[in-house]
Amino acid sequence: MGSGILKRSVSIAGHRTSISLEEPFWEALREIAARRSLSVQALIGRIDSERGAQNLSSAIRVFVLQDLRDRLSRPGER
């Protein structure tokens, strides 16, 4: 499975940071952001503001998983 880690730089609350995620997670973030009419950066900012002490990359992965679970539990959203 060719899903190596990709590092991207984003600005969150006025500060630049690098986030390392596998390409499928970057793709999922783009899809979720588009569905919510947000930029990926804005979506990451929201995830960051709610993550507490959790590592940002981990928080993003958990967010993507939860989004998938939520959509699968709703009829007609599979």
Biopython code that builds the backbone (N, CA, C, O; Angstrom):
import numpy as np
from Bio.PDB.StructureBuilder import StructureBuilder

atoms = [
    (1, "MET", "N", (0.852, -1.174, 0.000)),
    (1, "MET", "CA", (0.000, 0.000, 0.000)),
    (1, "MET", "C", (0.896, 1.234, 0.000)),
    (1, "MET", "O", (1.645, 1.443, 0.954)),
    (2, "GLY", "N", (0.837, 2.040, -1.029)),
    (2, "GLY", "CA", (1.713, 3.195, -1.167)),
    (2, "GLY", "C", (1.174, 4.439, -0.506)),
    (2, "GLY", "O", (0.814, 5.401, -1.186)),
    (3, "SER", "N", (1.114, 4.432, 0.799)),
    (3, "SER", "CA", (0.591, 5.612, 1.489)),
    (3, "SER", "C", (1.622, 6.149, 2.471)),
    (3, "SER", "O", (1.410, 6.140, 3.683)),
    (4, "GLY", "N", (2.738, 6.615, 1.930)),
    (4, "GLY", "CA", (3.790, 7.156, 2.767)),
    (4, "GLY", "C", (3.366, 8.434, 3.464)),
    (4, "GLY", "O", (2.363, 9.056, 3.114)),
    (5, "ILE", "N", (4.136, 8.799, 4.437)),
    (5, "ILE", "CA", (3.878, 10.010, 5.217)),
    (5, "ILE", "C", (4.241, 11.239, 4.389)),
    (5, "ILE", "O", (5.314, 11.299, 3.788)),
    (6, "LEU", "N", (3.348, 12.204, 4.364)),
    (6, "LEU", "CA", (3.596, 13.481, 3.705)),
    (6, "LEU", "C", (3.564, 14.578, 4.758)),
    (6, "LEU", "O", (2.644, 14.642, 5.573)),
    (7, "LYS", "N", (4.561, 15.430, 4.736)),
    (7, "LYS", "CA", (4.639, 16.546, 5.675)),
    (7, "LYS", "C", (4.190, 17.800, 4.947)),
    (7, "LYS", "O", (4.685, 18.116, 3.865)),
    (8, "ARG", "N", (3.247, 18.513, 5.552)),
    (8, "ARG", "CA", (2.771, 19.767, 4.975)),
    (8, "ARG", "C", (2.835, 20.849, 6.040)),
    (8, "ARG", "O", (2.669, 20.589, 7.232)),
    (9, "SER", "N", (3.075, 22.050, 5.585)),
    (9, "SER", "CA", (3.138, 23.206, 6.473)),
    (9, "SER", "C", (1.820, 23.957, 6.411)),
    (9, "SER", "O", (1.310, 24.237, 5.326)),
    (10, "VAL", "N", (1.270, 24.282, 7.566)),
    (10, "VAL", "CA", (0.027, 25.049, 7.644)),
    (10, "VAL", "C", (0.170, 26.138, 8.688)),
    (10, "VAL", "O", (1.048, 26.089, 9.549)),
    (11, "SER", "N", (-0.701, 27.113, 8.595)),
    (11, "SER", "CA", (-0.738, 28.191, 9.572)),
    (11, "SER", "C", (-1.972, 28.004, 10.452)),
    (11, "SER", "O", (-3.096, 27.944, 9.954)),
    (12, "ILE", "N", (-1.755, 27.912, 11.754)),
    (12, "ILE", "CA", (-2.845, 27.735, 12.713)),
    (12, "ILE", "C", (-2.745, 28.845, 13.741)),
    (12, "ILE", "O", (-1.723, 29.000, 14.410)),
    (13, "ALA", "N", (-3.805, 29.609, 13.859)),
    (13, "ALA", "CA", (-3.842, 30.728, 14.820)),
    (13, "ALA", "C", (-2.620, 31.632, 14.649)),
    (13, "ALA", "O", (-2.049, 32.106, 15.632)),
    (14, "GLY", "N", (-2.225, 31.866, 13.399)),
    (14, "GLY", "CA", (-1.122, 32.771, 13.120)),
    (14, "GLY", "C", (0.259, 32.178, 13.255)),
    (14, "GLY", "O", (1.249, 32.890, 13.089)),
    (15, "HIS", "N", (0.357, 30.880, 13.556)),
    (15, "HIS", "CA", (1.656, 30.225, 13.717)),
    (15, "HIS", "C", (1.803, 29.121, 12.677)),
    (15, "HIS", "O", (0.864, 28.363, 12.435)),
    (16, "ARG", "N", (2.984, 29.030, 12.061)),
    (16, "ARG", "CA", (3.260, 27.973, 11.091)),
    (16, "ARG", "C", (3.635, 26.698, 11.849)),
    (16, "ARG", "O", (4.365, 26.733, 12.839)),
    (17, "THR", "N", (3.123, 25.587, 11.361)),
    (17, "THR", "CA", (3.479, 24.290, 11.924)),
    (17, "THR", "C", (3.487, 23.262, 10.810)),
    (17, "THR", "O", (2.829, 23.442, 9.784)),
    (18, "SER", "N", (4.220, 22.199, 11.008)),
    (18, "SER", "CA", (4.260, 21.105, 10.041)),
    (18, "SER", "C", (3.447, 19.942, 10.579)),
    (18, "SER", "O", (3.501, 19.621, 11.766)),
    (19, "ILE", "N", (2.694, 19.319, 9.685)),
    (19, "ILE", "CA", (1.878, 18.171, 10.054)),
    (19, "ILE", "C", (2.259, 17.019, 9.144)),
    (19, "ILE", "O", (2.317, 17.173, 7.924)),
    (20, "SER", "N", (2.516, 15.871, 9.740)),
    (20, "SER", "CA", (2.865, 14.668, 8.986)),
    (20, "SER", "C", (1.701, 13.690, 9.040)),
    (20, "SER", "O", (1.307, 13.232, 10.113)),
    (21, "LEU", "N", (1.153, 13.374, 7.861)),
    (21, "LEU", "CA", (0.046, 12.423, 7.742)),
    (21, "LEU", "C", (0.230, 11.585, 6.487)),
    (21, "LEU", "O", (0.899, 12.005, 5.542)),
    (22, "GLU", "N", (-0.358, 10.412, 6.481)),
    (22, "GLU", "CA", (-0.389, 9.589, 5.290)),
    (22, "GLU", "C", (-1.309, 10.254, 4.259)),
    (22, "GLU", "O", (-2.269, 10.932, 4.625)),
    (23, "GLU", "N", (-1.009, 10.055, 2.964)),
    (23, "GLU", "CA", (-1.788, 10.678, 1.896)),
    (23, "GLU", "C", (-3.297, 10.398, 2.008)),
    (23, "GLU", "O", (-4.081, 11.313, 1.758)),
    (24, "PRO", "N", (-3.747, 9.181, 2.370)),
    (24, "PRO", "CA", (-5.194, 8.979, 2.497)),
    (24, "PRO", "C", (-5.850, 9.912, 3.531)),
    (24, "PRO", "O", (-7.008, 10.295, 3.367)),
    (25, "PHE", "N", (-5.124, 10.272, 4.578)),
    (25, "PHE", "CA", (-5.680, 11.205, 5.559)),
    (25, "PHE", "C", (-5.745, 12.621, 4.993)),
    (25, "PHE", "O", (-6.698, 13.352, 5.260)),
    (26, "TRP", "N", (-4.724, 13.015, 4.203)),
    (26, "TRP", "CA", (-4.783, 14.329, 3.549)),
    (26, "TRP", "C", (-5.967, 14.375, 2.592)),
    (26, "TRP", "O", (-6.685, 15.373, 2.534)),
    (27, "GLU", "N", (-6.172, 13.292, 1.838)),
    (27, "GLU", "CA", (-7.303, 13.235, 0.909)),
    (27, "GLU", "C", (-8.630, 13.340, 1.650)),
    (27, "GLU", "O", (-9.527, 14.077, 1.240)),
    (28, "ALA", "N", (-8.745, 12.593, 2.746)),
    (28, "ALA", "CA", (-9.983, 12.631, 3.537)),
    (28, "ALA", "C", (-10.217, 14.028, 4.100)),
    (28, "ALA", "O", (-11.349, 14.510, 4.098)),
    (29, "LEU", "N", (-9.163, 14.686, 4.581)),
    (29, "LEU", "CA", (-9.303, 16.054, 5.094)),
    (29, "LEU", "C", (-9.818, 17.000, 4.017)),
    (29, "LEU", "O", (-10.679, 17.841, 4.279)),
    (30, "ARG", "N", (-9.283, 16.858, 2.794)),
    (30, "ARG", "CA", (-9.755, 17.707, 1.689)),
    (30, "ARG", "C", (-11.236, 17.463, 1.409)),
    (30, "ARG", "O", (-11.988, 18.410, 1.177)),
    (31, "GLU", "N", (-11.654, 16.206, 1.430)),
    (31, "GLU", "CA", (-13.056, 15.863, 1.187)),
    (31, "GLU", "C", (-13.970, 16.424, 2.283)),
    (31, "GLU", "O", (-15.021, 16.996, 1.994)),
    (32, "ILE", "N", (-13.560, 16.254, 3.528)),
    (32, "ILE", "CA", (-14.357, 16.748, 4.652)),
    (32, "ILE", "C", (-14.445, 18.272, 4.591)),
    (32, "ILE", "O", (-15.522, 18.841, 4.765)),
    (33, "ALA", "N", (-13.321, 18.925, 4.344)),
    (33, "ALA", "CA", (-13.310, 20.390, 4.252)),
    (33, "ALA", "C", (-14.246, 20.858, 3.143)),
    (33, "ALA", "O", (-15.002, 21.810, 3.337)),
    (34, "ALA", "N", (-14.207, 20.205, 1.985)),
    (34, "ALA", "CA", (-15.075, 20.588, 0.867)),
    (34, "ALA", "C", (-16.546, 20.409, 1.247)),
    (34, "ALA", "O", (-17.379, 21.264, 0.949)),
    (35, "ARG", "N", (-16.855, 19.297, 1.903)),
    (35, "ARG", "CA", (-18.236, 19.057, 2.333)),
    (35, "ARG", "C", (-18.734, 20.141, 3.287)),
    (35, "ARG", "O", (-19.919, 20.476, 3.292)),
    (36, "ARG", "N", (-17.840, 20.677, 4.080)),
    (36, "ARG", "CA", (-18.198, 21.697, 5.077)),
    (36, "ARG", "C", (-17.946, 23.120, 4.576)),
    (36, "ARG", "O", (-18.085, 24.080, 5.334)),
    (37, "SER", "N", (-17.582, 23.252, 3.322)),
    (37, "SER", "CA", (-17.272, 24.558, 2.717)),
    (37, "SER", "C", (-16.198, 25.306, 3.502)),
    (37, "SER", "O", (-16.327, 26.498, 3.781)),
    (38, "LEU", "N", (-15.145, 24.586, 3.850)),
    (38, "LEU", "CA", (-14.007, 25.149, 4.578)),
    (38, "LEU", "C", (-12.732, 24.871, 3.801)),
    (38, "LEU", "O", (-12.689, 23.972, 2.961)),
    (39, "SER", "N", (-11.708, 25.639, 4.084)),
    (39, "SER", "CA", (-10.383, 25.285, 3.575)),
    (39, "SER", "C", (-9.827, 24.186, 4.491)),
    (39, "SER", "O", (-10.276, 24.028, 5.626)),
    (40, "VAL", "N", (-8.860, 23.441, 3.991)),
    (40, "VAL", "CA", (-8.224, 22.415, 4.823)),
    (40, "VAL", "C", (-7.574, 23.084, 6.034)),
    (40, "VAL", "O", (-7.631, 22.559, 7.146)),
    (41, "GLN", "N", (-6.964, 24.232, 5.813)),
    (41, "GLN", "CA", (-6.325, 24.959, 6.914)),
    (41, "GLN", "C", (-7.338, 25.345, 7.993)),
    (41, "GLN", "O", (-7.054, 25.213, 9.183)),
    (42, "ALA", "N", (-8.514, 25.820, 7.587)),
    (42, "ALA", "CA", (-9.551, 26.189, 8.563)),
    (42, "ALA", "C", (-10.039, 24.959, 9.326)),
    (42, "ALA", "O", (-10.269, 25.027, 10.534)),
    (43, "LEU", "N", (-10.199, 23.836, 8.624)),
    (43, "LEU", "CA", (-10.626, 22.607, 9.282)),
    (43, "LEU", "C", (-9.582, 22.148, 10.290)),
    (43, "LEU", "O", (-9.922, 21.760, 11.408)),
    (44, "ILE", "N", (-8.310, 22.192, 9.899)),
    (44, "ILE", "CA", (-7.240, 21.822, 10.829)),
    (44, "ILE", "C", (-7.239, 22.758, 12.035)),
    (44, "ILE", "O", (-6.996, 22.319, 13.159)),
    (45, "GLY", "N", (-7.508, 24.040, 11.810)),
    (45, "GLY", "CA", (-7.592, 24.985, 12.925)),
    (45, "GLY", "C", (-8.684, 24.606, 13.912)),
    (45, "GLY", "O", (-8.497, 24.720, 15.123)),
    (46, "ARG", "N", (-9.821, 24.157, 13.400)),
    (46, "ARG", "CA", (-10.915, 23.710, 14.284)),
    (46, "ARG", "C", (-10.524, 22.463, 15.062)),
    (46, "ARG", "O", (-10.780, 22.360, 16.262)),
    (47, "ILE", "N", (-9.902, 21.518, 14.369)),
    (47, "ILE", "CA", (-9.451, 20.293, 15.041)),
    (47, "ILE", "C", (-8.438, 20.654, 16.129)),
    (47, "ILE", "O", (-8.497, 20.127, 17.239)),
    (48, "ASP", "N", (-7.515, 21.551, 15.805)),
    (48, "ASP", "CA", (-6.489, 21.984, 16.753)),
    (48, "ASP", "C", (-7.112, 22.609, 17.999)),
    (48, "ASP", "O", (-6.662, 22.353, 19.116)),
    (49, "SER", "N", (-8.135, 23.418, 17.810)),
    (49, "SER", "CA", (-8.738, 24.114, 18.955)),
    (49, "SER", "C", (-9.499, 23.175, 19.886)),
    (49, "SER", "O", (-9.790, 23.536, 21.027)),
    (50, "GLU", "N", (-9.822, 21.975, 19.409)),
    (50, "GLU", "CA", (-10.600, 21.027, 20.224)),
    (50, "GLU", "C", (-9.800, 19.817, 20.679)),
    (50, "GLU", "O", (-10.364, 18.923, 21.309)),
    (51, "ARG", "N", (-8.509, 19.757, 20.385)),
    (51, "ARG", "CA", (-7.753, 18.529, 20.615)),
    (51, "ARG", "C", (-7.210, 18.361, 22.022)),
    (51, "ARG", "O", (-6.790, 17.261, 22.381)),
    (52, "GLY", "N", (-7.201, 19.397, 22.819)),
    (52, "GLY", "CA", (-6.628, 19.293, 24.155)),
    (52, "GLY", "C", (-5.134, 19.035, 24.075)),
    (52, "GLY", "O", (-4.421, 19.725, 23.346)),
    (53, "ALA", "N", (-4.650, 18.038, 24.826)),
    (53, "ALA", "CA", (-3.221, 17.739, 24.882)),
    (53, "ALA", "C", (-2.803, 16.710, 23.834)),
    (53, "ALA", "O", (-1.628, 16.354, 23.753)),
    (54, "GLN", "N", (-3.746, 16.234, 23.039)),
    (54, "GLN", "CA", (-3.447, 15.216, 22.035)),
    (54, "GLN", "C", (-2.558, 15.780, 20.924)),
    (54, "GLN", "O", (-2.707, 16.939, 20.537)),
    (55, "ASN", "N", (-1.653, 14.978, 20.422)),
    (55, "ASN", "CA", (-0.805, 15.328, 19.294)),
    (55, "ASN", "C", (-1.697, 15.705, 18.110)),
    (55, "ASN", "O", (-2.703, 15.039, 17.867)),
    (56, "LEU", "N", (-1.346, 16.762, 17.370)),
    (56, "LEU", "CA", (-2.198, 17.250, 16.287)),
    (56, "LEU", "C", (-2.393, 16.215, 15.184)),
    (56, "LEU", "O", (-3.515, 16.029, 14.713)),
    (57, "SER", "N", (-1.343, 15.546, 14.768)),
    (57, "SER", "CA", (-1.495, 14.525, 13.721)),
    (57, "SER", "C", (-2.433, 13.415, 14.180)),
    (57, "SER", "O", (-3.268, 12.946, 13.406)),
    (58, "SER", "N", (-2.300, 12.998, 15.422)),
    (58, "SER", "CA", (-3.200, 11.970, 15.969)),
    (58, "SER", "C", (-4.629, 12.484, 16.039)),
    (58, "SER", "O", (-5.570, 11.758, 15.717)),
    (59, "ALA", "N", (-4.794, 13.722, 16.454)),
    (59, "ALA", "CA", (-6.131, 14.308, 16.549)),
    (59, "ALA", "C", (-6.795, 14.361, 15.174)),
    (59, "ALA", "O", (-8.000, 14.140, 15.056)),
    (60, "ILE", "N", (-6.018, 14.652, 14.143)),
    (60, "ILE", "CA", (-6.566, 14.688, 12.783)),
    (60, "ILE", "C", (-6.997, 13.296, 12.353)),
    (60, "ILE", "O", (-8.072, 13.132, 11.776)),
    (61, "ARG", "N", (-6.174, 12.291, 12.626)),
    (61, "ARG", "CA", (-6.535, 10.921, 12.251)),
    (61, "ARG", "C", (-7.817, 10.483, 12.962)),
    (61, "ARG", "O", (-8.695, 9.880, 12.345)),
    (62, "VAL", "N", (-7.925, 10.783, 14.245)),
    (62, "VAL", "CA", (-9.127, 10.426, 15.008)),
    (62, "VAL", "C", (-10.341, 11.183, 14.462)),
    (62, "VAL", "O", (-11.427, 10.613, 14.362)),
    (63, "PHE", "N", (-10.170, 12.448, 14.112)),
    (63, "PHE", "CA", (-11.251, 13.245, 13.543)),
    (63, "PHE", "C", (-11.749, 12.625, 12.239)),
    (63, "PHE", "O", (-12.956, 12.501, 12.032)),
    (64, "VAL", "N", (-10.825, 12.235, 11.363)),
    (64, "VAL", "CA", (-11.192, 11.622, 10.084)),
    (64, "VAL", "C", (-11.937, 10.309, 10.327)),
    (64, "VAL", "O", (-12.946, 10.040, 9.676)),
    (65, "LEU", "N", (-11.451, 9.497, 11.253)),
    (65, "LEU", "CA", (-12.122, 8.242, 11.583)),
    (65, "LEU", "C", (-13.527, 8.500, 12.112)),
    (65, "LEU", "O", (-14.473, 7.820, 11.713)),
    (66, "GLN", "N", (-13.672, 9.475, 13.005)),
    (66, "GLN", "CA", (-14.988, 9.785, 13.567)),
    (66, "GLN", "C", (-15.946, 10.299, 12.499)),
    (66, "GLN", "O", (-17.130, 9.962, 12.510)),
    (67, "ASP", "N", (-15.442, 11.107, 11.584)),
    (67, "ASP", "CA", (-16.278, 11.596, 10.488)),
    (67, "ASP", "C", (-16.791, 10.419, 9.660)),
    (67, "ASP", "O", (-17.968, 10.378, 9.304)),
    (68, "LEU", "N", (-15.920, 9.470, 9.355)),
    (68, "LEU", "CA", (-16.323, 8.289, 8.590)),
    (68, "LEU", "C", (-17.367, 7.482, 9.357)),
    (68, "LEU", "O", (-18.376, 7.072, 8.783)),
    (69, "ARG", "N", (-17.135, 7.255, 10.632)),
    (69, "ARG", "CA", (-18.107, 6.510, 11.446)),
    (69, "ARG", "C", (-19.458, 7.218, 11.482)),
    (69, "ARG", "O", (-20.504, 6.579, 11.367)),
    (70, "ASP", "N", (-19.430, 8.531, 11.641)),
    (70, "ASP", "CA", (-20.686, 9.304, 11.673)),
    (70, "ASP", "C", (-21.446, 9.150, 10.363)),
    (70, "ASP", "O", (-22.660, 8.944, 10.367)),
    (71, "ARG", "N", (-20.739, 9.250, 9.247)),
    (71, "ARG", "CA", (-21.395, 9.147, 7.936)),
    (71, "ARG", "C", (-21.929, 7.737, 7.693)),
    (71, "ARG", "O", (-23.001, 7.576, 7.109)),
    (72, "LEU", "N", (-21.201, 6.726, 8.130)),
    (72, "LEU", "CA", (-21.653, 5.342, 7.946)),
    (72, "LEU", "C", (-22.867, 5.010, 8.800)),
    (72, "LEU", "O", (-23.653, 4.127, 8.457)),
    (73, "SER", "N", (-23.018, 5.718, 9.911)),
    (73, "SER", "CA", (-24.160, 5.439, 10.794)),
    (73, "SER", "C", (-25.442, 6.128, 10.329)),
    (73, "SER", "O", (-26.527, 5.826, 10.828)),
    (74, "ARG", "N", (-25.320, 7.058, 9.371)),
    (74, "ARG", "CA", (-26.501, 7.756, 8.843)),
    (74, "ARG", "C", (-26.981, 7.084, 7.571)),
    (74, "ARG", "O", (-26.190, 6.855, 6.656)),
    (75, "PRO", "N", (-28.275, 6.763, 7.500)),
    (75, "PRO", "CA", (-28.797, 6.143, 6.284)),
    (75, "PRO", "C", (-28.594, 7.080, 5.076)),
    (75, "PRO", "O", (-28.767, 8.295, 5.176)),
    (76, "GLY", "N", (-28.229, 6.486, 3.951)),
    (76, "GLY", "CA", (-28.079, 7.263, 2.724)),
    (76, "GLY", "C", (-26.762, 7.986, 2.587)),
    (76, "GLY", "O", (-26.565, 8.691, 1.597)),
    (77, "GLU", "N", (-25.849, 7.848, 3.535)),
    (77, "GLU", "CA", (-24.565, 8.569, 3.471)),
    (77, "GLU", "C", (-23.398, 7.637, 3.231)),
    (77, "GLU", "O", (-22.251, 8.044, 3.414)),
    (78, "ARG", "N", (-23.643, 6.419, 2.834)),
    (78, "ARG", "CA", (-22.551, 5.477, 2.603)),
    (78, "ARG", "C", (-22.021, 5.723, 1.271)),
    (78, "ARG", "O", (-21.085, 5.047, 0.844)),
]
sb = StructureBuilder()
sb.init_structure("model")
sb.init_model(0)
sb.init_chain("A")
sb.init_seg("    ")
for serial, (resi, resn, name, xyz) in enumerate(atoms, 1):
    if name == "N":
        sb.init_residue(resn, " ", resi, " ")
    sb.init_atom(name, np.array(xyz, "f"), 0.0, 1.0, " ", f" {name:<3s}", serial, name[0])
structure = sb.get_structure()
